[in-house]
Amino acid sequence: MADSKPDERAKDVAIPDVFPTDRCGLSPREAQDEAAIEAARAYVGSGHNPLDLKSVRNLRDLGGMPAADGRRIRSKRLLRSGRLSGLAKADAVELRHLPLVRVLDLRTTGEIVGEPDPQELLEPAAWEHLSVLSTSALGITQDESFTEIVRHFSDYHEDAQLQSIQFYPSILVSSASKRDWRRFFEVLLDTEDGAVLWHCTAGKDRTGLAAFLVETALGVPQDLVVEDYLASNFYTEPMVEEFLRESALSHVAPKLMEMLHVLFTVSPSYLQVAVAAVLERYGTLDAYFEEALGMDAARIERLRELYLE
């Protein structure tokens, strides 16, 4: 595990580049009062509220984040994580006791077939598959072998970040993705009690954009939304070492290390290009929520009633 804390990863982020001025009315640019500022500090200081389950990576609770109208996100209601395929029975018991009532798997069908969720361990939680990333855009997902990943990334040897930047917009603006995001929010609106957990493979790209959408809709300050997105870098770092260890590689070329770094981390530029694609098509994030996701003012308010306190 790296020595630095998650919040240290976001210090050089130019927030206006992600949320252009006056293009998002749902979230304030910064915490609005001292109580909200203290809540944000406490959330970041906790490491972005991780749940201590050893068998699930990047598992975090959005509870405690300052949000709209001086409220905070309720504890143990909105959870995000990486893959659940290695979930230990003891950790499953902890999740069931929250209680966990819904699981939304954001992976592709191929990823699910390769490493299915242990649904039987999480009963009676309801499980649903929402593949927000089409297979045609696939690439930065960990459903490939080490050899396949190396071969795949060799096509991008001049710029290892190029593919991430290329596929990120499609996660928010493609027709199939918008359909699944609509369903994502329908599930949230239908869940009056208990915890909803969404996950992909590493819990950073698709899961990170899901958190971005939820936090924005709930009125979390924009700077904290970005910090929370970048916090995945702290929790996914060990995956590179594990990948190398499992592949029996002790020495790798610098370019390969760069590829692995891109594979297992997020960048402000990824979020920036995704938001830019939304703004290009809809003008504002508010319009995107209403027109693309069906989240009009009444539904936004209902979401806040359910998940804020």
Secondary structure, DSSP 4 states (H G I P E B T S, - for coil): --SS-GGGGGTT--HHHHS-TTS-SSS-SS--SHHHHHHHHHHHHTTS-B---TTSTT-EE-TT-B-GGG-BBPTTSEEEES--TT--HHHHHHHHTTTEEEEEE-S-HHHHHHS---GGGSTTSEEEE---S-GGG--SSS-S-HHHHHHHHGGGTT-TTHHHHHHHHHHHHSHHHHHHHHHHHHHHHH--SSEEEEE-SSSSSHHHHHHHHHHHHTT--HHHHHHHHHTHHHHHHHHHHHHHHHTT-S---HHHHHHHHHHH---HHHHHHHHHHHHHHHSSHHHIIIIIT---HHHHHHHHHHHB-
